[in-house]
Amino acid sequence: MKKNKDYTFKYNQNLGRNGWLRLTPAYSVKLVEEILGDDNLFSEKKISSGTVFDPFCGTATTGIVAAERGLDSMLYEINPFLYWFSTAKGQNYNSADIDNQLKHLNKTLYSAHYSQYCKSWTPPMKNIERWWNSVTVEQLGKLHEFLIEEIGRPTIQPNVSNLAWIAFARLVIESSAADFGHISVSFKDTCNSYEEAELLSLFVKSLEYISESAKRPLKGNVKIISGDSRDVCLDDKVNYVITSPPYPNRISYIRELRPYMYWLGFLNSGEEAGELDWAAIGGTWGSATSKLSSWECDTNWFMPTCLTEAVNKIKESDSKNGKTLAKYVLKFFYDIYLHFKNLTKNLKDGCELYYILGNSSFYGNMVHTDLIVCEIMESIGYENPVAKIIRKRNSKKELFEFQIEATWHIKK
Ligand SMILES: C[S@@+](CC[C@H](N)C(=O)[O-])C[C@H]1O[C@@H](n2cnc3c(N)ncnc32)[C@H](O)[C@@H]1O
């Protein structure tokens, strides 16, 4: 089994809207395309009607691929930045509005007014100097303030100005010392210095790319809902669920996304970061970890045998952190159970479900996500849950990504 990069976010980099931001949590367009089946007129395996639901939409990969094929989708996301980004990514834009904005920003950013503009802003991020050096922060802060004056802040309402904010988000990462060579973001040894001209040129280049791809209309409708997938409540029942929930591996989406979230105003303090992470499945950043220690599991839920075994082994394997990590794993799967249980009322008879998930290991003790999820699904009444390995995740030989498939039939 290979580390197939085609099944990660790397595959999406130049694929129109799906290449707008490089976000580690995103899965590959190819995965969704393969699930939807060959998009050719005469293909037998092809999903060509019905509504698709993604309860953990992240960057809306599922919704965009579905919409490009003319399928309508509904997506849930709990992270406010990803909710905003997905909403902007899933909208159709007017080409004339896009061209006008590009022309206007090109004119004003290269004017005497901009070069003499002296406002700047620094986001309240801890250890900001690890991300950008002082020259770059100053220049990013200047562009930030200028954009607010020219186009206003990011909005949830459809507005072409969101495209410029997405270009700004790209710039924030391109000019940083972030290193994406690992699962979780790390830092290069040095931060480059970006002067005004270089930064503006990077910004305009990104804006041109984003603007051009935003002109290509989406055939299907993408509806994003800001909500918690442990308690899904949709207006209409759906035919397909295609998704990738968080994995039980302690990756925090708030931690990974913090540069975007601070710069774009979706996060204002470390305290808020902990709160947002606690609200998400699998969050353990900052105060979320201490909240875990007082969390108690409902003792009446169906707990798979292999989960009980893994939790007990993790608890006993390390006297310092074992108890907390065992609770982390338990809460993760309890939340996944709540999701599957409450999801059923939103599913049409015969609904097909496709979940991409990874396993993990704590102190050498395997957490068999594939087996645990299949057992949870079966206990709720999903039919024939099966897991197949789709990819080896990293150099550790036991870490894989799985595709879990099942069907739902309404009980008579
Ligand atoms: C693996 S990522 C999904 C990535 C997505 N497939 C993509 O291509 O961008 C999991 C997502 O679930 C979201 N999430 C975590 N807990 C959630 C909850 N309770 N309700 C809704 N979304 C949640 C996270 O914020 C994250 O964006």
The ligand as an SDF file (V2000), in Angstrom:
LIG
                    3D

 27 29  0  0  0  0  0  0  0  0999 V2000
  -11.1250   16.2450    7.9530 C   0  0  0  0  0  0  0  0  0  0  0  0
  -11.8750   17.8160    7.9920 S   0  0  0  0  0  0  0  0  0  0  0  0
  -12.8760   17.7880    6.5370 C   0  0  0  0  0  0  0  0  0  0  0  0
  -12.1190   18.1910    5.3280 C   0  0  0  0  0  0  0  0  0  0  0  0
  -12.9470   18.2520    4.0780 C   0  0  0  0  0  0  0  0  0  0  0  0
  -13.2380   16.9080    3.5910 N   0  0  0  0  0  0  0  0  0  0  0  0
  -12.2510   19.0630    3.0130 C   0  0  0  0  0  0  0  0  0  0  0  0
  -11.9750   18.5280    1.9290 O   0  0  0  0  0  0  0  0  0  0  0  0
  -11.9460   20.2170    3.2670 O   0  0  0  0  0  0  0  0  0  0  0  0
  -13.0520   17.6830    9.2780 C   0  0  0  0  0  0  0  0  0  0  0  0
  -13.8780   18.9300    9.4900 C   0  0  0  0  0  0  0  0  0  0  0  0
  -14.8750   18.6710   10.4840 O   0  0  0  0  0  0  0  0  0  0  0  0
  -15.1300   19.8700   11.1740 C   0  0  0  0  0  0  0  0  0  0  0  0
  -15.8400   19.5430   12.4290 N   0  0  0  0  0  0  0  0  0  0  0  0
  -15.3260   19.0740   13.5900 C   0  0  0  0  0  0  0  0  0  0  0  0
  -16.3040   18.8720   14.4970 N   0  0  0  0  0  0  0  0  0  0  0  0
  -17.4710   19.2010   13.8820 C   0  0  0  0  0  0  0  0  0  0  0  0
  -18.8260   19.1850   14.3030 C   0  0  0  0  0  0  0  0  0  0  0  0
  -19.1770   18.7820   15.5250 N   0  0  0  0  0  0  0  0  0  0  0  0
  -19.7730   19.5730   13.4210 N   0  0  0  0  0  0  0  0  0  0  0  0
  -19.4340   19.9960   12.1550 C   0  0  0  0  0  0  0  0  0  0  0  0
  -18.1550   20.0420   11.7180 N   0  0  0  0  0  0  0  0  0  0  0  0
  -17.1840   19.6360   12.5670 C   0  0  0  0  0  0  0  0  0  0  0  0
  -13.7540   20.4750   11.3460 C   0  0  0  0  0  0  0  0  0  0  0  0
  -13.8200   21.8560   11.6120 O   0  0  0  0  0  0  0  0  0  0  0  0
  -13.1040   20.1390   10.0000 C   0  0  0  0  0  0  0  0  0  0  0  0
  -13.2720   21.1900    9.1020 O   0  0  0  0  0  0  0  0  0  0  0  0
  1  2  1  0
  2  3  1  0
  2 10  1  0
  3  4  1  0
  4  5  1  0
  5  6  1  0
  5  7  1  0
  7  8  2  0
  7  9  1  0
 10 11  1  0
 11 12  1  0
 11 26  1  0
 12 13  1  0
 13 14  1  0
 13 24  1  0
 14 15  1  0
 14 23  1  0
 15 16  2  0
 16 17  1  0
 17 18  1  0
 17 23  2  0
 18 19  1  0
 18 20  2  0
 20 21  1  0
 21 22  2  0
 22 23  1  0
 24 25  1  0
 24 26  1  0
 26 27  1  0
M  CHG  2   2   1   9  -1
M  END
$$$$
